[in-house]
Every structure is written in C-alpha cells, then in structure tokens.
C-alpha cells in the first residue's frame, strides 16, 4: 500500500491493509480491493500478464 487504507479480498479471506503494508498472493488468486479511509488510497499492483496459461 502506497497510501491510505482499505480491505483486500484474497481468495475467501478479507484483510485490512494500511499504508506501507505488503501483500503477496499466489497466481490466479481471486482478488478485490476497496478503500475504507477518508482520504485517497493507492497501491502498486505487479502482474505478469505475459505468462503462459496451462489448461
């Protein structure tokens, strides 16, 4: 988290996150974020979109 606070859904679990928190998630993990503070929220998301998907 670069700024603010919020709730992050990873799989079936909710996690409260604050500025300076770090989150690691496994590949293909369903995720959702919504801000909960009074100010702006910002986070950095890195995704390898060029990976091969094996079926």
PyMOL Python script that loads the backbone (N, CA, C, O; Angstrom):
from pymol import cmd

cmd.read_pdbstr("""\
ATOM      1  N   UNK A   1       0.845  -1.170   0.000  1.00  0.00           N
ATOM      2  CA  UNK A   1       0.000   0.000   0.000  1.00  0.00           C
ATOM      3  C   UNK A   1       0.890   1.233   0.000  1.00  0.00           C
ATOM      4  O   UNK A   1       1.764   1.399   0.851  1.00  0.00           O
ATOM      5  N   UNK A   2       0.643   2.075  -0.963  1.00  0.00           N
ATOM      6  CA  UNK A   2       1.412   3.313  -1.054  1.00  0.00           C
ATOM      7  C   UNK A   2       0.797   4.429  -0.210  1.00  0.00           C
ATOM      8  O   UNK A   2       1.501   5.301   0.298  1.00  0.00           O
ATOM      9  N   UNK A   3      -0.532   4.383  -0.070  1.00  0.00           N
ATOM     10  CA  UNK A   3      -1.225   5.474   0.625  1.00  0.00           C
ATOM     11  C   UNK A   3      -2.593   4.992   1.079  1.00  0.00           C
ATOM     12  O   UNK A   3      -3.230   4.191   0.394  1.00  0.00           O
ATOM     13  N   UNK A   4      -3.054   5.479   2.244  1.00  0.00           N
ATOM     14  CA  UNK A   4      -4.410   5.214   2.694  1.00  0.00           C
ATOM     15  C   UNK A   4      -4.589   3.857   3.355  1.00  0.00           C
ATOM     16  O   UNK A   4      -3.648   3.276   3.894  1.00  0.00           O
ATOM     17  N   UNK A   5      -5.822   3.367   3.299  1.00  0.00           N
ATOM     18  CA  UNK A   5      -6.179   2.092   3.911  1.00  0.00           C
ATOM     19  C   UNK A   5      -7.346   1.477   3.147  1.00  0.00           C
ATOM     20  O   UNK A   5      -8.020   2.145   2.364  1.00  0.00           O
ATOM     21  N   UNK A   6      -7.566   0.197   3.393  1.00  0.00           N
ATOM     22  CA  UNK A   6      -8.679  -0.450   2.719  1.00  0.00           C
ATOM     23  C   UNK A   6      -8.808  -1.901   3.113  1.00  0.00           C
ATOM     24  O   UNK A   6      -8.103  -2.383   4.000  1.00  0.00           O
ATOM     25  N   UNK A   7      -9.711  -2.591   2.451  1.00  0.00           N
ATOM     26  CA  UNK A   7      -9.937  -4.012   2.654  1.00  0.00           C
ATOM     27  C   UNK A   7      -9.571  -4.738   1.365  1.00  0.00           C
ATOM     28  O   UNK A   7      -9.955  -4.317   0.274  1.00  0.00           O
ATOM     29  N   UNK A   8      -8.831  -5.825   1.500  1.00  0.00           N
ATOM     30  CA  UNK A   8      -8.388  -6.601   0.348  1.00  0.00           C
ATOM     31  C   UNK A   8      -8.917  -8.017   0.491  1.00  0.00           C
ATOM     32  O   UNK A   8      -8.705  -8.661   1.518  1.00  0.00           O
ATOM     33  N   UNK A   9      -9.602  -8.502  -0.532  1.00  0.00           N
ATOM     34  CA  UNK A   9     -10.098  -9.871  -0.562  1.00  0.00           C
ATOM     35  C   UNK A   9      -9.118 -10.716  -1.362  1.00  0.00           C
ATOM     36  O   UNK A   9      -8.864 -10.445  -2.536  1.00  0.00           O
ATOM     37  N   UNK A  10      -8.570 -11.737  -0.720  1.00  0.00           N
ATOM     38  CA  UNK A  10      -7.686 -12.689  -1.382  1.00  0.00           C
ATOM     39  C   UNK A  10      -8.311 -14.065  -1.227  1.00  0.00           C
ATOM     40  O   UNK A  10      -8.367 -14.603  -0.121  1.00  0.00           O
ATOM     41  N   UNK A  11      -8.779 -14.633  -2.323  1.00  0.00           N
ATOM     42  CA  UNK A  11      -9.479 -15.915  -2.248  1.00  0.00           C
ATOM     43  C   UNK A  11     -10.777 -15.735  -1.497  1.00  0.00           C
ATOM     44  O   UNK A  11     -11.679 -15.045  -1.973  1.00  0.00           O
ATOM     45  N   UNK A  12     -10.889 -16.352  -0.313  1.00  0.00           N
ATOM     46  CA  UNK A  12     -12.100 -16.237   0.519  1.00  0.00           C
ATOM     47  C   UNK A  12     -11.876 -15.424   1.785  1.00  0.00           C
ATOM     48  O   UNK A  12     -12.769 -15.344   2.628  1.00  0.00           O
ATOM     49  N   UNK A  13     -10.694 -14.815   1.934  1.00  0.00           N
ATOM     50  CA  UNK A  13     -10.339 -14.120   3.171  1.00  0.00           C
ATOM     51  C   UNK A  13     -10.172 -12.623   2.959  1.00  0.00           C
ATOM     52  O   UNK A  13      -9.529 -12.192   2.002  1.00  0.00           O
ATOM     53  N   UNK A  14     -10.759 -11.826   3.861  1.00  0.00           N
ATOM     54  CA  UNK A  14     -10.608 -10.374   3.853  1.00  0.00           C
ATOM     55  C   UNK A  14      -9.435  -9.981   4.742  1.00  0.00           C
ATOM     56  O   UNK A  14      -9.240 -10.554   5.813  1.00  0.00           O
ATOM     57  N   UNK A  15      -8.651  -8.994   4.288  1.00  0.00           N
ATOM     58  CA  UNK A  15      -7.504  -8.487   5.051  1.00  0.00           C
ATOM     59  C   UNK A  15      -7.566  -6.968   5.065  1.00  0.00           C
ATOM     60  O   UNK A  15      -7.709  -6.330   4.022  1.00  0.00           O
ATOM     61  N   UNK A  16      -7.457  -6.397   6.259  1.00  0.00           N
ATOM     62  CA  UNK A  16      -7.385  -4.942   6.371  1.00  0.00           C
ATOM     63  C   UNK A  16      -5.953  -4.517   6.078  1.00  0.00           C
ATOM     64  O   UNK A  16      -5.017  -5.060   6.665  1.00  0.00           O
ATOM     65  N   UNK A  17      -5.772  -3.565   5.189  1.00  0.00           N
ATOM     66  CA  UNK A  17      -4.431  -3.114   4.801  1.00  0.00           C
ATOM     67  C   UNK A  17      -4.304  -1.616   5.041  1.00  0.00           C
ATOM     68  O   UNK A  17      -5.264  -0.857   4.914  1.00  0.00           O
ATOM     69  N   UNK A  18      -3.085  -1.218   5.391  1.00  0.00           N
ATOM     70  CA  UNK A  18      -2.754   0.171   5.693  1.00  0.00           C
ATOM     71  C   UNK A  18      -1.544   0.576   4.881  1.00  0.00           C
ATOM     72  O   UNK A  18      -0.866  -0.267   4.294  1.00  0.00           O
ATOM     73  N   UNK A  19      -1.279   1.864   4.849  1.00  0.00           N
ATOM     74  CA  UNK A  19      -0.088   2.375   4.170  1.00  0.00           C
ATOM     75  C   UNK A  19       1.151   1.629   4.667  1.00  0.00           C
ATOM     76  O   UNK A  19       1.293   1.370   5.862  1.00  0.00           O
ATOM     77  N   UNK A  20       2.038   1.290   3.744  1.00  0.00           N
ATOM     78  CA  UNK A  20       3.290   0.570   3.986  1.00  0.00           C
ATOM     79  C   UNK A  20       3.114  -0.936   4.191  1.00  0.00           C
ATOM     80  O   UNK A  20       4.106  -1.627   4.425  1.00  0.00           O
ATOM     81  N   UNK A  21       1.891  -1.472   4.113  1.00  0.00           N
ATOM     82  CA  UNK A  21       1.698  -2.926   4.157  1.00  0.00           C
ATOM     83  C   UNK A  21       2.112  -3.536   2.824  1.00  0.00           C
ATOM     84  O   UNK A  21       2.056  -2.882   1.783  1.00  0.00           O
ATOM     85  N   UNK A  22       2.528  -4.800   2.873  1.00  0.00           N
ATOM     86  CA  UNK A  22       2.930  -5.555   1.690  1.00  0.00           C
ATOM     87  C   UNK A  22       2.053  -6.796   1.617  1.00  0.00           C
ATOM     88  O   UNK A  22       1.849  -7.476   2.622  1.00  0.00           O
ATOM     89  N   UNK A  23       1.534  -7.091   0.432  1.00  0.00           N
ATOM     90  CA  UNK A  23       0.688  -8.271   0.237  1.00  0.00           C
ATOM     91  C   UNK A  23       1.302  -9.121  -0.864  1.00  0.00           C
ATOM     92  O   UNK A  23       1.648  -8.615  -1.931  1.00  0.00           O
ATOM     93  N   UNK A  24       1.435 -10.415  -0.597  1.00  0.00           N
ATOM     94  CA  UNK A  24       1.844 -11.360  -1.634  1.00  0.00           C
ATOM     95  C   UNK A  24       0.685 -12.302  -1.857  1.00  0.00           C
ATOM     96  O   UNK A  24       0.076 -12.790  -0.905  1.00  0.00           O
ATOM     97  N   UNK A  25       0.380 -12.558  -3.128  1.00  0.00           N
ATOM     98  CA  UNK A  25      -0.698 -13.501  -3.442  1.00  0.00           C
ATOM     99  C   UNK A  25      -0.196 -14.489  -4.471  1.00  0.00           C
ATOM    100  O   UNK A  25       0.629 -14.151  -5.320  1.00  0.00           O
ATOM    101  N   UNK A  26      -0.689 -15.696  -4.393  1.00  0.00           N
ATOM    102  CA  UNK A  26      -0.317 -16.731  -5.343  1.00  0.00           C
ATOM    103  C   UNK A  26      -0.948 -16.461  -6.702  1.00  0.00           C
ATOM    104  O   UNK A  26      -1.850 -15.632  -6.819  1.00  0.00           O
ATOM    105  N   UNK A  27      -0.476 -17.156  -7.722  1.00  0.00           N
ATOM    106  CA  UNK A  27      -1.036 -16.969  -9.057  1.00  0.00           C
ATOM    107  C   UNK A  27      -2.500 -17.396  -9.112  1.00  0.00           C
ATOM    108  O   UNK A  27      -2.915 -18.348  -8.451  1.00  0.00           O
ATOM    109  N   UNK A  28      -3.260 -16.676  -9.909  1.00  0.00           N
ATOM    110  CA  UNK A  28      -4.679 -16.957 -10.161  1.00  0.00           C
ATOM    111  C   UNK A  28      -5.542 -16.871  -8.903  1.00  0.00           C
ATOM    112  O   UNK A  28      -6.589 -17.514  -8.831  1.00  0.00           O
ATOM    113  N   UNK A  29      -5.119 -16.090  -7.917  1.00  0.00           N
ATOM    114  CA  UNK A  29      -5.894 -15.899  -6.696  1.00  0.00           C
ATOM    115  C   UNK A  29      -6.939 -14.812  -6.942  1.00  0.00           C
ATOM    116  O   UNK A  29      -6.576 -13.688  -7.290  1.00  0.00           O
ATOM    117  N   UNK A  30      -8.233 -15.120  -6.769  1.00  0.00           N
ATOM    118  CA  UNK A  30      -9.254 -14.065  -6.918  1.00  0.00           C
ATOM    119  C   UNK A  30      -8.975 -12.939  -5.926  1.00  0.00           C
ATOM    120  O   UNK A  30      -8.632 -13.191  -4.771  1.00  0.00           O
ATOM    121  N   UNK A  31      -9.125 -11.698  -6.384  1.00  0.00           N
ATOM    122  CA  UNK A  31      -8.797 -10.564  -5.529  1.00  0.00           C
ATOM    123  C   UNK A  31      -9.736  -9.398  -5.771  1.00  0.00           C
ATOM    124  O   UNK A  31     -10.310  -9.250  -6.851  1.00  0.00           O
ATOM    125  N   UNK A  32      -9.882  -8.569  -4.740  1.00  0.00           N
ATOM    126  CA  UNK A  32     -10.732  -7.386  -4.804  1.00  0.00           C
ATOM    127  C   UNK A  32     -10.235  -6.410  -3.751  1.00  0.00           C
ATOM    128  O   UNK A  32      -9.846  -6.831  -2.662  1.00  0.00           O
ATOM    129  N   UNK A  33     -10.239  -5.123  -4.048  1.00  0.00           N
ATOM    130  CA  UNK A  33      -9.830  -4.094  -3.087  1.00  0.00           C
ATOM    131  C   UNK A  33     -10.870  -2.997  -3.058  1.00  0.00           C
ATOM    132  O   UNK A  33     -11.383  -2.593  -4.102  1.00  0.00           O
ATOM    133  N   UNK A  34     -11.188  -2.504  -1.852  1.00  0.00           N
ATOM    134  CA  UNK A  34     -11.960  -1.268  -1.757  1.00  0.00           C
ATOM    135  C   UNK A  34     -11.409  -0.410  -0.624  1.00  0.00           C
ATOM    136  O   UNK A  34     -11.060  -0.927   0.438  1.00  0.00           O
ATOM    137  N   UNK A  35     -11.330   0.904  -0.851  1.00  0.00           N
ATOM    138  CA  UNK A  35     -10.783   1.814   0.166  1.00  0.00           C
ATOM    139  C   UNK A  35     -11.784   2.027   1.297  1.00  0.00           C
ATOM    140  O   UNK A  35     -12.995   2.029   1.075  1.00  0.00           O
ATOM    141  N   UNK A  36     -11.266   2.208   2.513  1.00  0.00           N
ATOM    142  CA  UNK A  36     -12.146   2.419   3.671  1.00  0.00           C
ATOM    143  C   UNK A  36     -11.842   3.708   4.412  1.00  0.00           C
ATOM    144  O   UNK A  36     -12.594   4.075   5.315  1.00  0.00           O
ATOM    145  N   UNK A  37     -10.779   4.404   4.072  1.00  0.00           N
ATOM    146  CA  UNK A  37     -10.417   5.621   4.797  1.00  0.00           C
ATOM    147  C   UNK A  37     -11.095   6.854   4.233  1.00  0.00           C
ATOM    148  O   UNK A  37     -11.812   6.792   3.235  1.00  0.00           O
ATOM    149  N   UNK A  38     -10.851   7.984   4.901  1.00  0.00           N
ATOM    150  CA  UNK A  38     -11.426   9.263   4.458  1.00  0.00           C
ATOM    151  C   UNK A  38     -10.616   9.883   3.337  1.00  0.00           C
ATOM    152  O   UNK A  38     -11.132  10.715   2.591  1.00  0.00           O
ATOM    153  N   UNK A  39      -9.367   9.497   3.206  1.00  0.00           N
ATOM    154  CA  UNK A  39      -8.506  10.062   2.177  1.00  0.00           C
ATOM    155  C   UNK A  39      -8.332   9.100   1.010  1.00  0.00           C
ATOM    156  O   UNK A  39      -8.918   8.018   0.998  1.00  0.00           O
ATOM    157  N   UNK A  40      -7.537   9.492   0.041  1.00  0.00           N
ATOM    158  CA  UNK A  40      -7.304   8.627  -1.118  1.00  0.00           C
ATOM    159  C   UNK A  40      -6.482   7.390  -0.740  1.00  0.00           C
ATOM    160  O   UNK A  40      -5.696   7.407   0.208  1.00  0.00           O
ATOM    161  N   UNK A  41      -6.686   6.337  -1.501  1.00  0.00           N
ATOM    162  CA  UNK A  41      -5.909   5.107  -1.345  1.00  0.00           C
ATOM    163  C   UNK A  41      -5.184   4.820  -2.647  1.00  0.00           C
ATOM    164  O   UNK A  41      -5.701   5.090  -3.731  1.00  0.00           O
ATOM    165  N   UNK A  42      -3.983   4.269  -2.531  1.00  0.00           N
ATOM    166  CA  UNK A  42      -3.214   3.915  -3.722  1.00  0.00           C
ATOM    167  C   UNK A  42      -2.363   2.700  -3.399  1.00  0.00           C
ATOM    168  O   UNK A  42      -1.775   2.605  -2.322  1.00  0.00           O
ATOM    169  N   UNK A  43      -2.306   1.772  -4.347  1.00  0.00           N
ATOM    170  CA  UNK A  43      -1.428   0.619  -4.170  1.00  0.00           C
ATOM    171  C   UNK A  43      -0.800   0.264  -5.495  1.00  0.00           C
ATOM    172  O   UNK A  43      -1.324   0.596  -6.559  1.00  0.00           O
ATOM    173  N   UNK A  44       0.323  -0.412  -5.422  1.00  0.00           N
ATOM    174  CA  UNK A  44       1.062  -0.826  -6.602  1.00  0.00           C
ATOM    175  C   UNK A  44       0.757  -2.290  -6.849  1.00  0.00           C
ATOM    176  O   UNK A  44       0.917  -3.122  -5.956  1.00  0.00           O
ATOM    177  N   UNK A  45       0.319  -2.607  -8.058  1.00  0.00           N
ATOM    178  CA  UNK A  45      -0.005  -3.982  -8.420  1.00  0.00           C
ATOM    179  C   UNK A  45       0.905  -4.408  -9.551  1.00  0.00           C
ATOM    180  O   UNK A  45       0.948  -3.769 -10.602  1.00  0.00           O
ATOM    181  N   UNK A  46       1.632  -5.490  -9.334  1.00  0.00           N
ATOM    182  CA  UNK A  46       2.501  -6.033 -10.379  1.00  0.00           C
ATOM    183  C   UNK A  46       1.929  -7.376 -10.801  1.00  0.00           C
ATOM    184  O   UNK A  46       1.709  -8.253  -9.965  1.00  0.00           O
ATOM    185  N   UNK A  47       1.691  -7.539 -12.085  1.00  0.00           N
ATOM    186  CA  UNK A  47       1.173  -8.789 -12.620  1.00  0.00           C
ATOM    187  C   UNK A  47       1.950  -9.160 -13.863  1.00  0.00           C
ATOM    188  O   UNK A  47       2.196  -8.319 -14.727  1.00  0.00           O
ATOM    189  N   UNK A  48       2.333 -10.412 -13.953  1.00  0.00           N
ATOM    190  CA  UNK A  48       2.997 -10.915 -15.146  1.00  0.00           C
ATOM    191  C   UNK A  48       1.915 -11.324 -16.141  1.00  0.00           C
ATOM    192  O   UNK A  48       1.443 -12.461 -16.115  1.00  0.00           O
ATOM    193  N   UNK A  49       1.525 -10.410 -17.008  1.00  0.00           N
ATOM    194  CA  UNK A  49       0.425 -10.687 -17.944  1.00  0.00           C
ATOM    195  C   UNK A  49       0.881 -11.469 -19.163  1.00  0.00           C
ATOM    196  O   UNK A  49       0.052 -11.866 -19.982  1.00  0.00           O
ATOM    197  N   UNK A  50       2.165 -11.696 -19.300  1.00  0.00           N
ATOM    198  CA  UNK A  50       2.678 -12.413 -20.468  1.00  0.00           C
ATOM    199  C   UNK A  50       3.007 -13.875 -20.168  1.00  0.00           C
ATOM    200  O   UNK A  50       3.702 -14.526 -20.949  1.00  0.00           O
ATOM    201  N   UNK A  51       2.515 -14.393 -19.047  1.00  0.00           N
ATOM    202  CA  UNK A  51       2.794 -15.792 -18.724  1.00  0.00           C
ATOM    203  C   UNK A  51       1.877 -16.719 -19.521  1.00  0.00           C
ATOM    204  O   UNK A  51       0.771 -16.342 -19.907  1.00  0.00           O
ATOM    205  N   UNK A  52       2.351 -17.912 -19.753  1.00  0.00           N
ATOM    206  CA  UNK A  52       1.564 -18.911 -20.459  1.00  0.00           C
ATOM    207  C   UNK A  52       0.595 -19.580 -19.498  1.00  0.00           C
ATOM    208  O   UNK A  52       0.967 -19.920 -18.375  1.00  0.00           O
ATOM    209  N   UNK A  53      -0.629 -19.768 -19.926  1.00  0.00           N
ATOM    210  CA  UNK A  53      -1.641 -20.428 -19.135  1.00  0.00           C
ATOM    211  C   UNK A  53      -1.713 -21.886 -19.572  1.00  0.00           C
ATOM    212  O   UNK A  53      -1.900 -22.179 -20.753  1.00  0.00           O
ATOM    213  N   UNK A  54      -1.565 -22.798 -18.614  1.00  0.00           N
ATOM    214  CA  UNK A  54      -1.615 -24.236 -18.908  1.00  0.00           C
ATOM    215  C   UNK A  54      -3.012 -24.742 -18.582  1.00  0.00           C
ATOM    216  O   UNK A  54      -3.484 -24.552 -17.462  1.00  0.00           O
ATOM    217  N   UNK A  55      -3.677 -25.374 -19.523  1.00  0.00           N
ATOM    218  CA  UNK A  55      -5.017 -25.922 -19.296  1.00  0.00           C
ATOM    219  C   UNK A  55      -4.959 -27.411 -19.104  1.00  0.00           C
ATOM    220  O   UNK A  55      -5.993 -28.048 -18.901  1.00  0.00           O
TER     221      UNK A  55
END
""", "prot")
cmd.dss("prot")
cmd.show_as("cartoon", "prot")
cmd.util.cbc("prot")
cmd.orient("prot")
